[in-house]
Amino acid sequence: VCIHLVRSCSSVRSVKSKYVCVPDKPALSFSHQQRFFRTSAVSCGQIVQFKLSDIGEGITEVTVKEWYIKEGDSVSQFDSICEVQSDKASVTITSRYDGVIRKLHYSLDEIAYVGKPLVDIEIDASKGVTSQEDVVETPPMSHEEHTHQEIKGHKTLATPAVRRLAMENNIKLSEVIGTGKDNRILKEDILNYLAKQTGAILPPSPKAEIISPVPKAESVPAGPVDKARKAPVPLARPVVVAGKDKTEPVTGFQKAMVKTMSAALKIPHFGYCDEVDLTQLVQLREEMKPLAQARGVKLSFMPFFIKAASLGLLQYPILNASLDESCQNVTYKASHNIGVAMDTEQGLIVPNVKNVQACSVFEIASELNRLQTLGSAGQLGTNDLTGGTFTLSNIGTIGGTYAKAVILPPEVAIGALGKIQVLPRFNEKGEVFAAQLMSVSWSADHRVIDGATMARFSNLWKSYLENPASMLLDLK
Amino acid sequence: MVLQSSLKNCLQLSCILRTPKAGFRSTTTGDLIIQSISNDVYQNLAVEDWIHDHMNLENRRVLFLWRNSPAVVIGRHQNPWQECNLRLLRQKNIKLARRRSGGGTVYHDLGNINLTFFTNRKKYERMENLKLVVKALKALCPQLDVRVTDRYDILLDGQYKISGTAAKLGRTTAYHHCTLLCNADKSVLSSVLKSPYRGLKSNATPSVPASVKNLFEEDSGLTCEMLLDAIAEEYAAQHQIDHCITLINPADETVLPGINNKTKELQTWEWVYGKTPKFSISTCFNLVYEDSVLDVKVDMEVKHGRIEVCNIDLPEQWLPPALCSELVKSLTGTKLCPNEITTLTTTLLRVCPQDDELHSRWNLLCENMVMLM
């Protein structure tokens, strides 16, 4: 009599196909068949229904609020599976098994019942479940079952497979350093422990050696100094980067920057750079700082740079203009709304100071303070962020000297200011003196601005800053 | 200032003030009463996380006492837009935090005390904890009419809520925490806990509003320090330990390794706003432009705090259709965050036709959109 055991992959208990030809001894063949059934069931992935355990306080039903896994994901024992809520209590349900999630019995916001199946997990066959009892449906997980995981009063986490390995090798789990999540002991830890005892050379572990001072629960497990890892391995191990590539969609503000910068690319830029001697301005600012402070305003260099730029724009209004999309018309803007590039958490934002041509240096400083406060609080309004006509970017506060700034449409010019450095320079008498120098890099739209105009504007701006008293003559 | 006097009180009232040693878990083996020296809601919530994740509570219980500077704390599965006035929070610089336990939204300030009872999973028992609090209150003020309801609230005079409860259960540990109103600012409380956002449809856990009262109103001699001390004393008595409060610093990595990461995580946008269950906004507003009033209808679906789907219904030709679809496309995938939307929409103006009229219409529309957040 031939007995066929047919393979059915999709059924709950999948068994290997086996054609058994058994002599005509019914009792023997029957027990033979049973035995085969059992062993073959264990060696394949067996699907187990993981039931919702007792929450306590007599609660029988909960609402599923969040799934941490989806069908097809692999889970390890103690990984979080889902978050359920019952009467102001939020409960994290963790997995009892290592395996693959095959079915979620509830969708979000559905009511789940204690004692009923929550998820189906296909037990990882290679991990070798120790006994049939562990695999088959069990009564709702009670807290007592966790105690068998603990050895001598302190928690030692390890899967049954790892425990068996330790037992077979006469290793006390309490003596092994666990490198898995929550310091659980992994198979590799047992092997390393063994290697340490016997001095064996182990094949290189796939994890990179990262030794961190702080034990982390979630990230790459850090092993404390483990002699086994540093055991004589003559070959140079390939450096395996433990991190993973991370792809994120471009959204929100970044998307807008993509559009703006792509449009800016269409503008034919030309650059013009120079060096400005701020020695006198540095002194002036030192004198003015306490005066401004007394009026409740923090005075930086920017208000001077901005006001000087506005004075320059009065002479060279083409730099404060806008070219329309079809390049048919140039609009000379009456207001000097000078934008100041600000670095925030989100990235580069450019609020502007309105009507600089009508503002004093102090008023500009005050307005800058306001914009900076709002900027760092993430509370700038539409009015502050629109209507700019000319931009200055003080990249020097972070660092750098010369830069190639990108014009922000619909403007036609931008200035990038480098950091102030003390450098040796020669004066008219040929003597060396310490000069406070700042480099400036202008970019302008070559369709409507020519090099000469840019150069003359820059010279004028520079002269105002190198000799601040000269600004007095032209202040309105 | 308040913290200093609290420390002083601890010195006067309790016997010994232990400074925590490194490796917090390894100090004593008995039950423990600890108090945070910080008033930062994120740091204190991180301490709860830390104890829950790292402390062995198999054979010991812990009482954690903490207070926060003004903050609104929402439950794990709640929707901040539904629960509070986010605009007002930003204006008044009141922090918003999402805790890991369930339950509803509360307002914390220094006139409110927080108590967290840590136990192992088996010993999770909220009624017992609240009865302990009531016993302590009655010992302090025998004439107080306070009792625990079956919703785990504590009521004063049978009608005013003075304490709310929430809990978190993990694999092996559990905690139950509750608030206690001593002298909180009730007017700020009621104004921030009122959501101005209309048209929200969500499965998030809703809060149950209740009339509140401060214990201070019953007995003007009561202070937070007195309440904390009374509760600590009762806990010590019931758990047969010394009435000693161990102070902990939630920024100290040597005592609480890994705590700063937990604090950081609690402050991320992804946790505070991004953990909001999927919801939809269906609302309309009026645009007042020059001499006319226009009706605008907005429908949005928000998932993980980001706009998944967006639909804006404008009167025809008020804005060129290309521009409208550009706005909708840009909003899709963006965080439901006023700052993000403002910077996005103002930056987009740079690549729009340079027409003053167009720009002012666009700005008006975008400003109103931002009001929805």
Interface residues (C-beta under 8 A of the other chain):
Chain A: I55 G56 E57 K65 E66 F78 E83 Q85 S86 D87 K88 A89 S90 V91 T92 T94 L108 D109 H143 H146 E150 G153 H154 K155 P213 V214 P215 K216 A217 P249 T251 G252 F253 K255 A256 M257 K259 T260 A263 S322 D324 E325 T331 Q346 I349 A377 G378 Q379 L380 G381 T382 N383 L385 T386 L408 P409 P410
Chain B: D53 N56 E58 G75 R76 H77 R90 R100 S101 G102 G103 G104 R121 K122 Y124 E125 R126 Y152 T165 A166 A167 K168 L169 G170 R171 T172 A174 N203 T205 E253 P257 G258 N261 K275 P277 R306 S330 G333 T334 K335 P338 N339 E340 I341 T342 T343 L344 T345 T346 T347 L348 L349 R350 V351 P353 Q354 H359 N363 C366 E367
